[in-house]
Amino acid sequence: MGTWEGLLTGLSFALQPGVLIYCLLGVLLGTFVGVLPGIGAMAAISLLLPITYYISAEAALIMLAGVYYGAQYGGAVASILMRLPGTPQSAVTALDGYPMAREGRAGPALFAAMVSSFAGSIIGIVVLVMLAGWLSRIAVAFGAADYAAMMVLGLVAASTIGSAKPAKGFAMIVLGMLLGCIGTDVNSGAMRYTFGQTELLDGVNLVALAMGLFGVAEVIGNVRDPERQAVARRIGFRQLAPTRDDLKRMAFPTLRGSGLGSFFGALPGTGSTLSSFLSYAMERRIARRPDRFGQGAIEGVAGPEAANNSASITAFVPTLTLGIPGDPIMALMLGALVIHGVQPGPMMLDARPEMFWGLVASFGIGNLLLLILNLPLIGIWVALLRIPFRWLYPAILIFICLGVYSVRGLTYDIVSVAVIGLAGYLLALARFSPALLLLGFVLGPLIETNVRRALLISRGDPMVFIERPISAAFVVAIACLLVLSAVQVVQRRRKGVPVD
């Protein structure tokens, strides 16, 4: 079946009334759980899995996929308005989205998030349709050494990009990686840094870490100003719509983020979280004024949102064509297929073309529904900021506790999010970046796993990282970034500018 024939077949299937209802249900539920801090698509998809027994495999996959990419849209709302990442991918959106909301520009921030998310999804669909076979072959070419070098490059770039204090950036990266080491070693079974606490055997809860660093720390930081209002009492359309300058600034970051997310989403084992962080790092690196980032730069919203949404679409490439899930949510998708007796793999396009092309068509329909539903809601979301903060903060803390507790059902996580929040507040006072800590936490275990795998394959020979052309290119880029950062530090010292 050719591409155009497959698309027409998939579109005719996805436009059936019964399938449309499941698609709409999926995107609505995804948006809702994305807005609620800490719940996330994983919990929603897990709860919906038993329901899929009673519907067709195609409709089940379309509904679960709608929950997945719908949560990407909803996750940006809580990040921008309250600095509470609804999903791990949207944590980076809070870095510039929340400062925009505090400046009274929550409407343009939400508009940028919605439109760039839609654009990223559409570009991801185009990439999925046109390059699915090619991307799957490229993905197979990536080995463990390539993944490890690529992720180290991401960490080095993030800690040196546009920063006058790279030492603090490296410190946060290392601290995040150390936190990522906590728990049971998957290879030896040894307990690392648990200090006898059984609750730490599975490691530090990612949701608790993100909520503490971005949510609780923000509440502590603003508790002395309970009457502060972020937006005006009356909000007109002009205040919600972005300016021409905003549209100009977000256009190219959206395209770059979409391309980055489309590529990394197709790589097995990466997921959309990595894409959003790398997009933010890239935008900050190439910006003429990197100091604007973290202060309300609309590029810091558009790029990551486009990246994580395009990655959430192309993440289906390795899942469907190779049977390799890119993240835990994709593993659930894989489980849903297995429940229905569908075997993902290279032959799926030939064996179940209606499922593959129907899913691709539903991506476009679902994202259009999300844009239509969410743009009119921007005014309602912004109106939340009219609530006095003395009432809003207790509600935020309740949502944080509920979200954290819902992940593992442990009161230990509620205590840990409070401790992390206090630590995050102290780090913010000392002008350390919590985003870098979170990035190190997410990528650290992945780097360790791939370094071990590469050394195991090469029988302990570290030269494997420079013998492979892909990893060697990443290693050269890492070296160039380190040299460039060192040169910049020396230049600042000669000019008498403090670097620490």
C-alpha positions as CSV (number, residue, x, y, z in Angstrom):
1,M,0.0,0.0,0.0
2,G,1.4,3.4,-1.0
3,T,1.7,6.4,1.2
4,W,-1.3,8.3,-0.3
5,E,-3.4,5.3,-0.6
6,G,-2.6,4.4,3.0
7,L,-3.5,8.0,4.2
8,L,-6.8,7.9,2.4
9,T,-7.6,4.5,3.9
10,G,-6.6,5.8,7.4
11,L,-8.6,9.0,7.0
12,S,-11.7,7.1,6.0
13,F,-11.3,4.9,9.1
14,A,-10.5,7.7,11.5
15,L,-13.6,9.7,10.4
16,Q,-16.0,7.0,11.3
17,P,-18.4,8.4,14.0
18,G,-17.5,5.7,16.6
19,V,-13.7,6.2,16.1
20,L,-14.1,10.0,16.3
21,I,-15.9,9.7,19.6
22,Y,-13.0,7.7,21.1
23,C,-10.5,10.2,19.6
24,L,-12.4,13.1,21.2
25,L,-12.7,11.3,24.5
26,G,-8.9,10.6,24.5
27,V,-7.8,14.2,23.8
28,L,-10.3,15.6,26.3
29,L,-9.1,13.3,29.1
30,G,-5.5,13.9,28.1
31,T,-6.0,17.7,28.4
32,F,-7.7,17.3,31.8
33,V,-5.0,15.0,33.3
34,G,-2.3,17.2,31.8
35,V,-3.7,20.3,33.6
36,L,-3.8,18.5,36.9
37,P,-0.3,18.6,38.3
38,G,1.4,15.2,38.8
39,I,-1.3,13.0,37.4
40,G,0.0,12.7,33.9
41,A,-0.9,10.5,30.9
42,M,0.7,7.4,32.4
43,A,-1.8,7.1,35.2
44,A,-4.7,7.8,32.8
45,I,-3.6,5.3,30.2
46,S,-3.1,2.7,32.9
47,L,-6.6,3.2,34.2
48,L,-8.0,3.0,30.6
49,L,-6.2,-0.2,29.7
50,P,-9.0,-2.5,31.0
51,I,-11.6,-0.6,28.9
52,T,-9.7,-1.4,25.7
53,Y,-10.7,-5.1,26.1
54,Y,-14.2,-4.1,25.0
55,I,-13.4,-2.0,21.9
56,S,-11.5,-2.7,18.7
57,A,-7.7,-2.6,18.7
58,E,-7.6,0.4,16.3
59,A,-10.1,2.5,18.4
60,A,-8.2,1.6,21.6
61,L,-4.9,2.7,20.2
62,I,-6.4,5.9,18.9
63,M,-8.0,6.7,22.2
64,L,-4.9,6.0,24.2
65,A,-2.7,8.0,21.8
66,G,-5.2,10.9,22.2
67,V,-4.6,10.8,26.0
68,Y,-0.9,10.8,25.4
69,Y,-0.6,13.9,23.1
70,G,-3.6,15.6,24.7
71,A,-1.6,15.6,28.0
72,Q,1.2,17.5,26.3
73,Y,-1.2,20.3,25.6
74,G,-2.7,20.3,29.1
75,G,0.7,20.0,30.8
76,A,1.7,23.4,29.5
77,V,-1.3,25.1,31.2
78,A,-0.3,24.4,34.8
79,S,3.4,25.0,34.0
80,I,2.7,28.5,32.6
81,L,0.0,29.6,35.1
82,M,1.3,28.1,38.4
83,R,4.7,26.8,37.6
84,L,3.4,23.3,38.3
85,P,4.5,20.9,35.5
86,G,1.5,18.8,34.6
87,T,3.9,16.4,32.8
88,P,7.7,15.9,33.0
89,Q,8.0,17.2,29.5
90,S,6.4,20.5,30.4
91,A,8.8,21.3,33.3
92,V,11.0,23.3,30.9
93,T,8.0,25.3,29.7
94,A,7.7,26.7,33.2
95,L,11.1,28.4,33.0
96,D,9.8,31.1,30.6
97,G,6.1,30.6,30.6
98,Y,5.6,31.3,34.3
99,P,7.6,34.6,34.1
100,M,5.5,35.7,31.2
101,A,2.3,35.0,33.3
102,R,3.8,37.0,36.2
103,E,4.3,39.9,33.7
104,G,0.6,39.7,32.8
105,R,1.3,37.9,29.5
106,A,-0.2,34.5,30.4
107,G,-2.5,34.8,27.3
108,P,0.4,35.1,24.7
109,A,2.3,32.3,26.6
110,L,-0.6,29.9,26.4
111,F,-1.3,30.9,22.8
112,A,2.4,30.2,21.9
113,A,2.2,26.9,23.7
114,M,-1.0,25.8,21.9
115,V,0.0,26.9,18.4
116,S,3.5,25.6,18.6
117,S,2.2,22.3,20.0
118,F,-0.2,22.0,17.1
119,A,2.6,23.0,14.6
120,G,5.0,20.5,16.1
121,S,2.4,17.8,16.0
122,I,1.6,18.4,12.3
123,I,5.3,18.5,11.4
124,G,5.7,15.3,13.4
125,I,2.9,13.7,11.4
126,V,4.5,14.7,8.1
127,V,7.8,13.3,9.2
128,L,6.1,10.1,10.4
129,V,4.3,9.7,7.0
130,M,7.2,10.6,4.7
131,L,10.1,9.2,6.6
132,A,8.9,6.4,8.8
133,G,10.9,3.7,7.1
134,W,14.0,5.9,6.8
135,L,13.8,7.0,10.5
136,S,13.4,3.4,11.7
137,R,16.6,2.5,9.8
138,I,18.5,5.4,11.2
139,A,17.2,4.6,14.7
140,V,18.6,1.1,14.4
141,A,22.0,2.5,13.5
142,F,22.3,4.3,16.9
143,G,24.2,2.1,19.4
144,A,24.6,2.4,23.2
145,A,27.8,4.5,22.8
146,D,26.0,6.9,20.5
147,Y,23.1,7.4,22.9
148,A,25.5,8.0,25.8
149,A,27.6,10.5,23.9
150,M,24.5,12.3,22.7
151,M,23.1,12.7,26.2
152,V,26.4,13.9,27.6
153,L,26.4,16.5,24.9
154,G,23.0,17.6,25.9
155,L,24.1,18.0,29.6
156,V,27.3,19.9,28.7
157,A,25.4,22.2,26.3
158,A,22.7,22.9,28.8
159,S,25.2,23.8,31.6
160,T,27.3,26.1,29.4
161,I,24.7,27.8,27.2
162,G,24.6,31.5,27.6
163,S,25.6,31.2,31.3
164,A,28.1,33.6,32.9
165,K,28.5,31.0,35.7
166,P,29.1,27.6,34.1
167,A,30.5,26.2,37.4
168,K,27.1,26.5,39.0
169,G,25.5,24.9,36.0
170,F,27.9,21.9,36.2
171,A,27.3,21.6,39.9
172,M,23.5,21.3,39.3
173,I,24.0,18.8,36.6
174,V,26.2,16.7,38.8
175,L,23.8,16.9,41.7
176,G,21.0,15.8,39.5
177,M,23.0,12.9,38.3
178,L,23.8,11.9,41.9
179,L,20.1,12.0,42.8
180,G,19.4,9.8,39.7
181,C,21.8,7.2,41.1
182,I,19.7,6.7,44.2
183,G,17.9,3.4,44.3
184,T,18.6,-0.2,43.4
185,D,21.3,-0.9,40.8
186,V,19.5,-2.7,37.9
187,N,22.7,-4.7,37.1
188,S,24.0,-5.8,40.5
189,G,21.0,-5.3,42.7
190,A,23.0,-3.2,45.1
191,M,21.3,-0.5,47.0
192,R,22.8,2.9,46.4
193,Y,22.4,6.0,48.6
194,T,19.2,4.6,50.2
195,F,20.5,5.0,53.8
196,G,18.3,2.1,54.9
197,Q,15.1,3.8,53.5
198,T,13.0,1.2,51.7
199,E,11.0,4.0,50.0
200,L,14.2,4.9,48.1
201,L,14.7,1.5,46.6
202,D,12.9,2.6,43.4
203,G,14.8,6.0,43.5
204,V,13.6,9.5,44.0
205,N,10.2,10.1,42.6
206,L,10.5,12.3,39.4
207,V,7.1,13.9,40.0
208,A,8.0,14.8,43.6
209,L,11.3,16.3,42.4
210,A,9.7,18.4,39.7
211,M,6.8,19.5,42.0
212,G,9.2,20.4,44.8
213,L,11.6,22.3,42.6
214,F,9.0,24.2,40.6
215,G,5.8,24.2,42.7
216,V,6.6,24.2,46.5
217,A,9.7,26.4,46.0
218,E,7.5,29.0,44.1
219,V,4.9,29.0,46.9
220,I,7.6,29.5,49.5
221,G,9.2,32.3,47.5
222,N,5.9,34.2,47.1
223,V,4.3,33.5,50.5
224,R,5.3,37.1,51.6
225,D,3.2,38.6,48.9
226,P,-0.2,37.0,49.2
227,E,-2.1,39.9,47.5
228,R,-0.1,39.9,44.3
229,Q,-2.1,39.8,41.1
230,A,-0.6,38.5,37.9
231,V,-3.2,39.8,35.5
232,A,-5.7,42.6,35.2
233,R,-9.3,42.1,36.3
234,R,-10.7,42.5,32.8
235,I,-8.9,40.6,30.0
236,G,-9.7,41.5,26.4
237,F,-8.8,39.6,23.3
238,R,-5.9,41.9,22.5
239,Q,-4.3,41.0,25.8
240,L,-4.7,37.3,25.0
241,A,-3.3,37.5,21.5
242,P,0.4,37.6,20.9
243,T,2.0,40.7,19.3
244,R,3.6,40.7,15.9
245,D,7.0,40.6,17.6
246,D,5.9,37.5,19.6
247,L,4.8,35.8,16.4
248,K,8.1,36.6,14.7
249,R,10.1,35.3,17.7
250,M,8.2,32.0,18.0
251,A,8.2,31.1,14.3
252,F,11.7,29.7,13.9
253,P,12.0,28.2,17.4
254,T,8.8,26.3,16.6
255,L,10.3,24.9,13.3
256,R,13.6,24.0,15.0
257,G,11.8,22.4,17.9
258,S,9.6,20.4,15.6
259,G,12.6,19.1,13.6
260,L,14.5,18.3,16.8
261,G,11.6,16.5,18.4
262,S,10.8,14.6,15.2
263,F,14.3,13.2,15.1
264,F,14.8,12.4,18.7
265,G,11.3,11.0,19.1
266,A,12.0,8.4,16.5
267,L,15.0,7.2,18.4
268,P,14.2,4.2,20.7
269,G,14.6,4.9,24.4
270,T,14.7,8.7,24.3
271,G,11.1,10.0,24.6
272,S,9.8,13.6,24.4
273,T,11.3,14.8,27.7
274,L,14.8,14.8,26.2
275,S,13.6,16.6,23.1
276,S,12.0,19.5,25.1
277,F,15.1,20.0,27.2
278,L,17.4,19.9,24.2
279,S,15.2,22.3,22.3
280,Y,15.4,24.8,25.2
281,A,19.2,24.4,25.3
282,M,19.5,24.9,21.5
283,E,17.3,28.1,21.6
284,R,19.3,29.6,24.4
285,R,22.5,28.8,22.7
286,I,21.7,30.4,19.4
287,A,19.8,33.4,20.9
288,R,21.3,36.9,20.4
289,R,20.4,37.6,24.1
290,P,20.5,34.4,26.0
291,D,20.0,36.4,29.3
292,R,16.3,36.8,28.3
293,F,15.7,33.1,28.9
294,G,14.3,32.4,32.3
295,Q,12.9,35.9,32.3
296,G,10.0,35.4,30.0
297,A,11.3,34.7,26.5
298,I,8.5,33.4,24.3
299,E,11.1,31.3,22.4
300,G,11.6,29.3,25.6
301,V,7.9,28.3,25.4
302,A,7.4,27.7,21.6
303,G,10.5,25.6,21.0
304,P,10.2,23.0,23.8
305,E,6.4,22.7,23.3
306,A,6.8,22.1,19.6
307,A,9.6,19.6,20.3
308,N,7.8,17.5,22.9
309,N,4.6,17.3,20.7
310,S,6.4,16.4,17.6
311,A,8.4,13.8,19.6
312,S,5.2,12.3,21.0
313,I,4.0,11.7,17.4
314,T,7.3,10.2,16.0
315,A,7.8,8.2,19.2
316,F,5.3,5.8,17.6
317,V,7.9,5.0,14.9
318,P,10.1,2.7,17.0
319,T,7.1,1.4,18.9
320,L,5.1,0.3,15.9
321,T,7.9,-0.5,13.3
322,L,10.5,-2.0,15.7
323,G,8.5,-3.0,18.8
324,I,10.9,-0.8,20.9
325,P,9.1,1.7,23.3
326,G,10.7,5.1,23.6
327,D,9.4,5.7,27.2
328,P,7.1,4.0,29.8
329,I,4.0,5.4,28.1
330,M,5.0,3.9,24.8
331,A,5.5,0.6,26.7
332,L,1.8,0.8,27.8
333,M,0.8,1.4,24.2
334,L,2.8,-1.7,23.3
335,G,1.0,-3.6,26.0
336,A,-2.4,-2.5,24.7
337,L,-1.4,-3.9,21.2
338,V,-0.3,-7.2,22.7
339,I,-3.6,-7.4,24.6
340,H,-5.4,-7.3,21.3
341,G,-3.0,-9.8,19.7
342,V,-1.2,-7.3,17.5
343,Q,2.5,-7.9,17.1
344,P,4.4,-4.6,16.5
345,G,7.4,-4.8,14.2
346,P,8.8,-4.2,10.7
347,M,5.9,-6.2,9.2
348,M,3.1,-4.2,10.8
349,L,2.7,-1.7,8.0
350,D,1.9,-4.7,5.7
351,A,0.0,-6.9,8.2
352,R,-2.2,-4.1,9.8
353,P,-2.1,-1.1,7.4
354,E,-5.6,0.1,8.6
355,M,-4.3,0.3,12.2
356,F,-1.1,2.2,11.3
357,W,-2.6,4.6,8.8
358,G,-5.8,5.1,10.9
359,L,-3.6,6.1,13.8
360,V,-1.6,8.5,11.7
361,A,-4.9,10.1,10.4
362,S,-6.2,10.3,14.0
363,F,-3.1,12.3,15.0
364,G,-4.1,15.1,12.6
365,I,-7.8,15.0,13.6
366,G,-7.0,14.8,17.3
367,N,-4.6,17.7,17.2
368,L,-7.1,19.9,15.3
369,L,-9.7,19.1,17.9
370,L,-7.2,20.1,20.7
371,L,-6.5,23.4,19.0
372,I,-10.2,24.2,18.5
373,L,-10.9,23.2,22.1
374,N,-8.0,24.9,23.8
375,L,-7.7,28.3,22.1
376,P,-11.2,29.4,23.3
377,L,-10.2,28.2,26.8
378,I,-7.2,30.5,27.1
379,G,-9.3,33.2,28.7
380,I,-10.7,30.8,31.2
381,W,-7.2,29.5,32.1
382,V,-5.9,33.1,32.5
383,A,-8.9,34.0,34.7
384,L,-7.5,31.5,37.3
385,L,-4.8,34.1,38.0
386,R,-7.5,36.5,39.2
387,I,-8.0,34.3,42.2
388,P,-6.2,35.9,45.3
389,F,-3.0,34.1,45.9
390,R,-3.8,33.6,49.6
391,W,-6.6,31.2,48.3
392,L,-4.7,29.9,45.3
393,Y,-1.5,28.7,47.2
394,P,-3.3,26.3,49.6
395,A,-5.1,24.8,46.5
396,I,-1.8,24.5,44.7
397,L,-0.2,22.7,47.7
398,I,-3.3,20.3,47.9
399,F,-2.9,19.5,44.2
400,I,0.8,18.9,44.7
401,C,0.2,16.5,47.5
402,L,-2.6,14.7,45.6
403,G,-0.5,14.4,42.5
404,V,2.6,13.2,44.2
405,Y,0.7,10.7,46.4
406,S,-1.2,9.3,43.3
407,V,2.0,8.1,41.7
408,R,3.1,5.5,44.3
409,G,0.6,5.9,47.1
410,L,3.3,6.7,49.7
411,T,3.1,9.5,52.3
412,Y,6.9,9.4,52.1
413,D,6.7,11.2,48.8
414,I,4.6,14.0,50.3
415,V,7.3,14.6,52.9
416,S,10.0,14.4,50.3
417,V,8.3,17.0,48.0
418,A,8.3,19.4,51.0
419,V,12.0,18.9,51.7
420,I,12.8,19.2,48.0
421,G,10.7,22.4,47.8
422,L,12.7,23.9,50.7
423,A,16.0,22.9,49.1
424,G,14.8,24.3,45.7
425,Y,13.9,27.6,47.3
426,L,17.4,27.8,48.9
427,L,19.0,26.9,45.6
428,A,17.0,29.7,43.9
429,L,18.2,32.2,46.5
430,A,21.8,31.2,45.6
431,R,21.0,31.6,41.9
432,F,21.4,27.9,41.0
433,S,19.2,26.6,38.2
434,P,16.7,23.9,39.2
435,A,16.1,23.0,35.5
436,L,19.7,21.8,35.2
437,L,19.3,19.6,38.3
438,L,16.1,18.1,36.8
439,L,17.9,17.6,33.5
440,G,20.8,15.8,35.2
441,F,18.3,13.6,37.1
442,V,16.5,12.6,34.0
443,L,19.5,11.9,31.8
444,G,21.9,10.6,34.4
445,P,20.5,7.1,34.7
446,L,20.1,6.8,30.9
447,I,23.8,7.8,30.4
448,E,24.9,5.2,33.0
449,T,22.8,2.5,31.4
450,N,24.1,3.2,27.9
451,V,27.8,3.6,29.1
452,R,27.6,0.2,30.8
453,R,26.0,-1.4,27.8
454,A,28.6,0.1,25.4
455,L,31.5,-1.1,27.7
456,L,29.9,-4.5,28.0
457,I,29.6,-4.9,24.2
458,S,33.2,-3.6,23.7
459,R,34.5,-5.8,26.6
460,G,35.6,-2.8,28.6
461,D,37.3,-0.9,25.8
462,P,36.6,2.9,26.3
463,M,37.8,3.5,22.7
464,V,34.3,2.4,21.6
465,F,33.2,6.0,22.1
466,I,35.5,7.4,19.5
467,E,35.7,4.4,17.1
468,R,32.0,4.8,16.1
469,P,31.5,7.8,13.8
470,I,28.2,8.9,15.4
471,S,29.5,8.9,19.0
472,A,32.9,10.3,17.8
473,A,31.0,13.3,16.3
474,F,29.2,13.9,19.6
475,V,32.5,13.6,21.5
476,V,34.1,16.3,19.3
477,A,31.1,18.5,19.9
478,I,31.5,18.0,23.6
479,A,35.1,19.0,23.5
480,C,34.4,22.1,21.4
481,L,31.7,23.2,23.9
482,L,34.1,22.7,26.9
483,V,36.9,24.6,25.2
484,L,34.5,27.4,24.2
485,S,33.2,27.7,27.7
486,A,36.7,27.8,29.2
487,V,37.6,30.6,26.7
488,Q,34.6,32.6,27.7
489,V,35.4,32.2,31.4
490,V,39.0,33.4,30.8
491,Q,37.7,36.4,28.7
492,R,35.3,37.4,31.5
493,R,38.1,37.2,34.1
494,R,40.3,39.5,32.0
495,K,37.5,42.0,31.8
496,G,37.0,41.8,35.6
497,V,33.6,40.2,35.3
498,P,32.9,37.6,38.1
499,V,32.2,34.1,36.9
500,D,31.1,32.5,40.2
